[in-house]
């Protein structure tokens, strides 16, 4: 069966580091969503992709990609069959 896990400080450390990485990844996802929402708000105010990109210090293509990735990750609405 399973062998007993040795009680090593490194095991505790690797778990703590894994938890820390997981927490940071969750925070990055939340920040990314907030950034996408701000970009969408700016677009609704007719701010150009170029202006947004310049403010962010990235290329226009990066702004397009941020928004494209948002659209691709949205769940697709369920279709209802009409009889």
C-alpha positions in Angstrom: 0.0 0.0 0.0 1.1 3.5 0.7 4.3 4.1 2.5 4.3 6.5 5.4 5.3 10.1 4.4 8.4 11.2 6.3 8.0 14.2 8.5 10.4 16.5 6.8 10.5 20.3 7.0 10.9 20.5 3.2 7.5 18.8 2.7 5.9 21.6 4.8 7.9 24.2 2.9 6.9 22.8 -0.5 3.2 22.7 0.5 3.4 26.3 1.8 5.1 27.5 -1.5 2.4 25.7 -3.5 -0.3 27.4 -1.5 1.4 30.7 -2.0 1.6 30.2 -5.8 -2.1 29.2 -5.9 -3.1 32.3 -4.0 -1.1 34.5 -6.3 -2.5 32.9 -9.4 -6.0 33.5 -8.1 -5.2 37.1 -7.4 -3.7 37.5 -10.9 -6.9 36.1 -12.5 -9.0 38.7 -10.5 -6.7 41.6 -11.5 -6.8 40.5 -15.1 -10.6 40.4 -15.1 -10.7 43.9 -13.6 -8.3 45.1 -16.2 -10.4 43.7 -19.0 -13.5 45.4 -17.5 -11.7 48.7 -17.4 -10.6 48.3 -21.1 -14.2 47.5 -22.1 -15.3 50.6 -20.2 -12.7 52.7 -22.0 -13.9 51.3 -25.4 -17.5 52.2 -24.5 -16.2 55.8 -24.0 -14.7 55.6 -27.5 -11.1 55.5 -26.3 -9.1 54.0 -29.2 -7.1 50.8 -28.9 -4.0 52.9 -29.6 -4.6 55.2 -26.7 -5.3 52.3 -24.4 -2.2 50.5 -25.5 0.0 53.6 -25.0 -1.4 54.1 -21.5 -0.6 50.5 -20.7 2.8 50.5 -22.3 1.9 47.6 -24.7 1.1 47.1 -28.3 -2.4 47.5 -29.8 -2.3 43.7 -30.5 -1.8 43.0 -26.8 -5.0 45.0 -26.1 -6.9 43.1 -28.8 -5.6 39.8 -27.3 -6.7 40.7 -23.8 -10.2 41.3 -25.0 -10.3 38.4 -27.4 -9.2 36.0 -24.6 -12.1 37.3 -22.6 -14.6 36.6 -25.3 -13.2 33.1 -26.0 -13.4 32.1 -22.3 -17.0 33.2 -21.7 -19.4 30.3 -21.4 -21.6 29.9 -24.4 -25.3 30.5 -23.8 -27.4 27.4 -23.8 -29.6 27.0 -26.8 -33.3 26.1 -26.3 -35.0 23.9 -28.8 -38.3 25.3 -30.1 -40.9 22.7 -30.9 
